Amino acid sequence: MLTRLKVSLLVIASITIVFFTSTQALADMFGFFNKQEFVLSAPVKGQLLDDGQPIANTKVIRSLTYGDEYVDEAITDANGYFSFAEKTIKTAKPSSMFDNESLIQHIYLENGTPEGIVLWAVRVILHEQSETLERLLADLVCDVSEQPKTYDIPIKEDTSHTFAIYTSCKL
């Protein structure tokens, strides 16, 4: 009877060790616990205009969606200038082989509709820290009197791909 108990305890201990070891190995392999810094947006600097004239004291909203939505706001100064700091999060998503979500960057003015008055919208699948996006976001000049257009901008880091940017800003 005592031997049977020892064997049972040994089997239970072995199964427990294998289970916890393999669970951690799977978690590491699939990136479940491997959190790292991920840049959702480079710093943004821009000017808001209406038919070439600066728009002062207006709320500009930046929405960054990567699984969760991250929203921040800026108020234009007397000359229509606004800015947003770089937005970085800690996440395990980029290291997960199951992550297939893209990043949506959306800068807009509220006007009572879900999309608002679009100043900038792009879906980023490649190149989280793209020099191309950094350069464009560093000097936005957005005129709300202009209808937004879609531009296919070559990605400096991979010229075989483009960013499709929907914007009323000069590119």
Secondary structure by P-SEA (a helix, b strand, c coil): caaaaaaaaaaaaaaaaaaaaaaaaaaaaacccbbbbbbcccbbbbccccccbbbcbbbbbbbbbccbbbbbbbbbcccbbbbbcbbbbbbcccccccccbbbbbbbbcccccccccccbbbbbccccccaaaaaaaacccccccccbbbbbccccccccccccccccccc
